[in-house]
Amino acid sequence: MVTWDVDSRDRSTSNRLKYFLFGGAVRTRANPGAYQGFVRKEGVRYLAQSAVFVKPSLLSELRRFLERAGVDHEVEPITFV
């Protein structure tokens, strides 16, 4: 499980995080389609505001984004029995 905290007054970071997670319809000549968002990937489940379950194979992609964006985050391993 990954949780994060972004100051809502930091609109730039908030908007980049929202786009990364949920996608959007930003279209360019190089990319005519809409980006679907990280939470639409197989192995990712949006839990609540600022929390997702992520398969270990996708964890590095999410952590890389959060680190580059300067977003404080925590990763908690969870085991289902």
N, C-alpha and C positions, 0 to 999 in steps of 0.2 A: 504494500500500500504506500502511496506517495501522497504527502500533503505539502502545501506551500502557503506562503503568506506574501501578498503584494499590497502595498499601500494604495488604496483606491484613488488617492490624489495623484498618483503617478500614472497618468492616462496612457502614456506611450507604452510602458511596460504592461499595463493591464490590457491594452488593446492587442499587443503582440501575443500575449499569453492566450487571450480569448480566441484569436485567429488560429494559433497553433493547435489548441485543444478542439475547437468546434468548427473550424474551417470558415469558408466564406466564398463569395463570388468575385474575388479579385481576378480579373482576366487581363492578359496581355497577349501580344502577338506570339510570344514564345510559349505561353500557357493559356490556351483558349478555354479550358475547363475550369470548373470551380474546385478548390481544394476541399476535401471532405472532412478533414480534421483528425487529430490523433485519436480521439475517443471513438471514432468509427472503425478503428482497426480491430481485427480479430485478436482477442487477448487483452483488450482494454475495457474496463467498465467504469463509467463515471458514477461515483458514489454520492457526492454532495458538493456543495461549494468548497473548492480547494482540496478535493480528495478524489483519487482514482485508484482502482486496482489495476496492476500492470503485470503481465507475464514477464518473467525474468528476461526472456529474449528481447523484449522491447524496452526494458528499463534504461539501457544506455542512451537510447534516442531521447527519451524524456529528460533524463538527467543532463544530457549535453545541452538541450535547449534551455532548461532552467538555469544552469550554470552560466551560459553565455548571456542570458538576459539579466543575470544578477538577481535571480529570484531565490530567496531563502526557502529551503525545502528540507524535508525529512523523509527518509525511506525506512519503513518498518516491514521486515519480513513477516509474512503471515502463513501459517500452515493450517490447512483444513484436515480434520480427522473425521 
